[in-house]
Amino acid sequence: MPTSEEIHKRRTAAVARGVGSVISSYVDHAGGGTLTDVDGREWIDFASGIAVTSVGNSAPRVVEAVREQVARFTHTCFMVAPYESYVAVAETLNALTPGGFDKRTALFNSGAEAVENAVKIARHATGRPAIVVFDHAYHGRTNLTMAMTAKNMPYKHRFGPFAGEIYRVPMSYPFRDGGLSGAEAAARALDQVDKQVGAANVAAVIAEPIQGEGGFVVPADGFLPALAAWCRDAGALFVADEIQTGFCRTGSWFACEWEGAVSGAAARAHVADPRRGHARREEWAPDLVTIAKGIAGGLPLGGVTGRAEIMDAVHPGGLGGTYGGNPLACAAALAAIETMRELDLAAAARRIESVTMPRLRALAERDPRIGDVRGRGAMLAVEIVAPGTIIPDAATAGAVSAACHRSGLLTLTCGTYGNVLRFLPPLVIGDTTLARALEILDGAFDTTT
Ligand SMILES: Cc1ncc(COP(=O)(O)O)c(C=O)c1O
């Protein structure tokens, strides 16, 4: 087996420079919260392939389901010769995503493709052009989703011109907006929409319930429901981009449930159990949800799930693609979701938070470079600043991350200013591995001056 150094040399001569990697060690195998590289070195995985392998790498059910499917057939194209597993994934997503209403689903290959299709569907269903997105948003790297993504470097620089009719407004960012309430931050954003776009032109407002690449920004309570309520009144759609936050990552099936969105499971229980009484008035649900990443245990799958009348507004043949909802990805998704249910990975994410959050808060108490500790479930982060200020310190965030790497902990940075250190362990990570990771993180802060 060639060493990482040897492979890296070949890579430099063969792979385009624009495709980067966080580390230059090459993976041999992975599972149970660790990666082992071709040099035999073990890494604790606090990245999960950017929030993908929530059920772990090589999760047994996923491996078995894909093995079985690959032996039966690999691809027919659902648009040509359909198969049951696509329908089963759609049924499962319709039941799991927030909202008790009738839903439909369409499957694609990636997150960006899911977002692109949510925009297509929203424009088609409303007959309106404008799409509202937020500061610090990340929605992908295709032409349309680059326009929706906020950060220039590295995502957009010299890749324009970008798609039109995308309007960016301020996000609720409690650490940086002077502590505006969710309602105040929503009013600030929506006032701009009213004045600069016009409510009658808006097809959809698209928001990440917790921003991912933009810095794990958790909006103030009430921000998302206020956006959804404005959309309802304006005849626009509210789209939750749950690509990074979905599938138990934040300790519930979908992150907008933390903001009062009625969960699909709870909605069904409500119908089944009349003793629960009427739905709470503050309950709401996004009209469309975009899904990818954690859904399929590492196989590429994306989707849009939403209100039946909106999804079905599009004419037959208007949505699709050669590989969308590929049978291997569908088999993996059904197995991954079964694993999430069986192991109660939403509870596992909450447990990761209950162990990690106090450690991060203690670290912040003794290290003034940590300006903010935030996140939910197994989507946690610290924001690094010049002590006593909110001035971003990307150099220290990068140095601490590099120190983690030297000690065998794979961490990622993120944020518009590159100064957020984020933690995305697989939800199946064991207690001992998690404890070891947190020790490495403590040590990395202590040794980085
Ligand atoms: C919130 C969000 N939307 C969209 C995307 C794009 O997904 P993909 O990389 O699968 O195209 C990402 C990826 O990080 C994301 O976090």
Ligand as a Chemical Component Dictionary entry (heavy atoms), coordinates in Angstrom:
data_LIG
# 
_chem_comp.id                   LIG 
_chem_comp.type                 NON-POLYMER 
_chem_comp.pdbx_formal_charge   0 
_chem_comp.three_letter_code    LIG 
# 
loop_
_chem_comp_atom.comp_id 
_chem_comp_atom.atom_id 
_chem_comp_atom.alt_atom_id 
_chem_comp_atom.type_symbol 
_chem_comp_atom.charge 
_chem_comp_atom.model_Cartn_x 
_chem_comp_atom.model_Cartn_y 
_chem_comp_atom.model_Cartn_z 
_chem_comp_atom.pdbx_ordinal 
LIG C1 C1 C 0 -27.032 24.042 4.464  1  
LIG C2 C2 C 0 -26.404 23.476 3.238  2  
LIG N1 N1 N 0 -27.048 23.558 2.067  3  
LIG C3 C3 C 0 -26.512 23.051 0.933  4  
LIG C4 C4 C 0 -25.286 22.429 0.940  5  
LIG C5 C5 C 0 -24.711 21.870 -0.345 6  
LIG O1 O1 O 0 -24.691 20.480 -0.271 7  
LIG P1 P1 P 0 -23.747 19.640 -1.260 8  
LIG O2 O2 O 0 -22.336 19.901 -0.844 9  
LIG O3 O3 O 0 -24.175 18.210 -1.063 10 
LIG O4 O4 O 0 -24.044 20.118 -2.639 11 
LIG C6 C6 C 0 -24.577 22.319 2.140  12 
LIG C7 C7 C 0 -23.238 21.697 2.174  13 
LIG O5 O5 O 0 -22.427 21.922 3.050  14 
LIG C8 C8 C 0 -25.147 22.851 3.326  15 
LIG O6 O6 O 0 -24.514 22.770 4.498  16 
# 
loop_
_chem_comp_bond.comp_id 
_chem_comp_bond.atom_id_1 
_chem_comp_bond.atom_id_2 
_chem_comp_bond.value_order 
_chem_comp_bond.pdbx_ordinal 
LIG C1 C2 SING 1  
LIG C2 N1 SING 2  
LIG C2 C8 DOUB 3  
LIG N1 C3 DOUB 4  
LIG C3 C4 SING 5  
LIG C4 C5 SING 6  
LIG C4 C6 DOUB 7  
LIG C5 O1 SING 8  
LIG O1 P1 SING 9  
LIG P1 O2 DOUB 10 
LIG P1 O3 SING 11 
LIG P1 O4 SING 12 
LIG C6 C7 SING 13 
LIG C6 C8 SING 14 
LIG C7 O5 DOUB 15 
LIG C8 O6 SING 16 
# 
